[in-house]
């Protein structure tokens, strides 16, 4: 494991905390991934047909 990776792993909680604090201050909202993904019902076969 590289020295950079060791430092990163040791401080990951601090990084996540800083990111969360930034997002909250800028009024970002938590949403579930499924609620923002577009559902595409087209079949793959149809998508690759000329």
C-alpha positions in Angstrom: 0.0 0.0 0.0 1.4 3.4 -1.0 2.0 6.2 1.6 -0.7 8.3 -0.1 -3.2 5.4 0.3 -2.3 5.0 4.0 -2.9 8.7 4.6 -6.2 8.7 2.7 -7.5 5.6 4.5 -6.5 7.1 7.9 -8.4 10.4 7.1 -11.4 9.2 5.1 -13.9 10.1 7.9 -12.6 13.7 7.9 -13.0 13.9 4.1 -16.5 12.6 4.2 -17.4 15.0 7.0 -16.0 18.0 5.1 -17.9 16.9 1.9 -21.2 16.5 3.8 -20.8 19.9 5.6 -20.2 21.5 2.2 -23.3 19.9 0.7 -25.5 20.9 3.6 -24.2 24.5 3.5 -25.0 24.7 -0.2 -28.5 23.3 0.4 -28.0 20.1 -1.5 -30.6 17.5 -0.7 -30.2 13.8 -0.1 -32.1 11.6 -2.5 -32.3 8.0 -3.2 -30.4 7.0 -6.3 -33.4 5.2 -7.7 -35.5 8.3 -7.5 -33.2 10.3 -9.9 -32.5 7.6 -12.4 -34.4 7.5 -15.7 -36.0 4.1 -16.3 -35.4 3.1 -19.9 -37.7 0.3 -21.0 -36.3 0.0 -24.5 -34.8 -3.4 -25.2 -31.1 -3.7 -25.9 -31.9 -5.5 -29.1 -34.0 -2.5 -30.3 -31.2 -0.1 -29.3 -28.6 -1.8 -31.5 -30.8 -2.3 -34.5 -30.1 0.0 -37.5 
